Amino acid sequence: MNWARTVTLLGLAIVVALFVATWLTIPSGRFETMNLTTGRWETPRVDYPARLFRTGIVARDEDGPSVFREVDLRTLRQHVAIFYGGLAVVIVLIGLAFGALRRKPLPPRAYVAIPPSAPGSA
């Protein structure tokens, strides 16, 4: 197996492991909700590493005297899938650029010695 294929497959294995670790830290359900009035969590919390992906999808909802902060978990799952899917595509494309589909590795290059030029000849 050539080195480009080995590095590509190793990179894809790491991406899959990171995806699974992130996916497992997203709780089931539709929303992660915190009551900002009482400071209590109404639903299970999103843990790291999935917490890194919830930036920008936090919504503030006022329901009468109570104020809630909500994270749409369906959107969070989409962000995680798109990020790791894109990362896997980039790894595959880089692997293809370096020859991951070649059947045999390239032979070592033969270097031709250039004889030194004689003094006075240019």
Secondary structure by P-SEA (a helix, b strand, c coil): ccaaaaaaaaaaaaaaaaaaaaaaaccccccccccccccccccccccccccccccccbbbbbcccbbbbbbcaaaaaaaaaaaaaaaaaaaaaaaaaaccccccccccbbbbbbcccccccc
